[in-house]
Amino acid sequence: MTSFKALKAELMQNPEFRTEYEALAPEFEIARAVIYARETAGLSQRQLSEKTGITQSDINKLENGNANPTLKTLQRLAEGIGAKLTIEFQRA
C-alpha cells in the first residue's frame, strides 16, 4: 500500500498536477487555520456553530476545503472563537 506522502511526491512530479495543487494552497491554509483556532479554543464544530450561527455543515465544509468563505464569514468565526482575524500579504 502506498502512503499518502509517497503518492503526493510522485504526483508532484507532474507539472500540471503541481500547478493545480499549488493553486489550492491558500484555500487549504484557511481550512488549517480555522481548524487550529477552533481546536485551540477548545470548541467542537457544533459549539462554534452555536456561537456564530453558521451551520455545522458549513463549518465542516470549510474545514475540509470544500467551501470558500467570505471575509464576513471569517470574521464571524473569529468572533465565535474569541480571536482576532488578521490578513496579510507576503512577497513570494
C-alpha positions as CSV (number, residue, x, y, z in Angstrom):
1,M,0.0,0.0,0.0
2,T,1.4,3.4,-1.0
3,S,1.4,6.1,1.7
4,F,-0.1,9.5,1.1
5,K,3.3,11.1,1.4
6,A,4.8,8.8,-1.3
7,L,1.8,9.3,-3.6
8,K,1.9,13.1,-3.2
9,A,5.6,13.1,-4.0
10,E,5.0,11.0,-7.1
11,L,2.1,13.2,-8.3
12,M,4.1,16.4,-7.7
13,Q,6.5,15.3,-10.4
14,N,3.7,16.1,-12.9
15,P,3.9,19.8,-13.7
16,E,0.1,20.1,-14.4
17,F,-0.7,18.4,-11.0
18,R,1.8,20.6,-9.2
19,T,0.3,23.8,-10.7
20,E,-3.2,22.8,-9.7
21,Y,-2.1,21.7,-6.2
22,E,-0.2,24.9,-5.6
23,A,-3.2,26.9,-6.8
24,L,-5.3,25.4,-4.0
25,A,-2.8,26.2,-1.2
26,P,-4.5,29.4,0.1
27,E,-7.8,27.6,0.5
28,F,-6.2,24.8,2.5
29,E,-4.3,27.3,4.6
30,I,-7.6,28.9,5.5
31,A,-9.0,25.5,6.4
32,R,-6.0,24.6,8.6
33,A,-6.1,28.0,10.3
34,V,-9.8,27.6,11.2
35,I,-9.3,24.1,12.5
36,Y,-6.3,25.1,14.6
37,A,-8.1,28.2,16.0
38,R,-11.2,26.2,16.8
39,E,-9.3,23.4,18.5
40,T,-7.1,25.8,20.4
41,A,-10.2,27.5,21.7
42,G,-11.5,24.1,22.9
43,L,-14.6,24.2,20.7
44,S,-16.3,21.5,18.7
45,Q,-17.8,22.3,15.3
46,R,-21.2,22.2,16.9
47,Q,-20.2,24.6,19.7
48,L,-18.7,27.0,17.1
49,S,-21.9,26.7,15.1
50,E,-24.0,27.7,18.1
51,K,-21.7,30.7,18.9
52,T,-21.7,32.0,15.3
53,G,-25.0,31.0,13.7
54,I,-23.0,29.3,10.9
55,T,-24.3,25.8,10.3
56,Q,-22.1,22.9,11.5
57,S,-22.3,21.5,8.0
58,D,-20.9,24.8,6.6
59,I,-18.1,24.8,9.2
60,N,-17.3,21.2,8.2
61,K,-17.2,22.1,4.5
62,L,-14.9,25.0,5.2
63,E,-12.6,22.8,7.3
64,N,-12.5,20.1,4.6
65,G,-11.6,22.6,1.9
66,N,-14.9,22.3,0.2
67,A,-16.0,25.9,0.7
68,N,-14.5,29.3,0.1
69,P,-15.5,31.6,2.9
70,T,-16.3,35.2,2.6
71,L,-14.5,37.8,4.8
72,K,-17.7,38.2,6.7
73,T,-17.8,34.5,7.5
74,L,-14.2,34.5,8.6
75,Q,-14.9,37.5,10.9
76,R,-17.9,35.7,12.4
77,L,-15.7,32.6,13.0
78,A,-13.0,34.7,14.7
79,E,-15.6,36.3,17.0
80,G,-17.0,32.9,17.9
81,I,-13.6,31.6,18.6
82,G,-12.6,34.7,20.6
83,A,-9.8,35.5,18.2
84,K,-8.8,38.5,16.1
85,L,-8.9,38.0,12.3
86,T,-5.8,39.2,10.5
87,I,-4.9,39.0,6.9
88,E,-1.5,39.7,5.4
89,F,0.2,39.7,2.1
90,Q,3.7,38.2,1.8
91,R,6.1,38.6,-1.0
92,A,6.6,35.4,-2.9
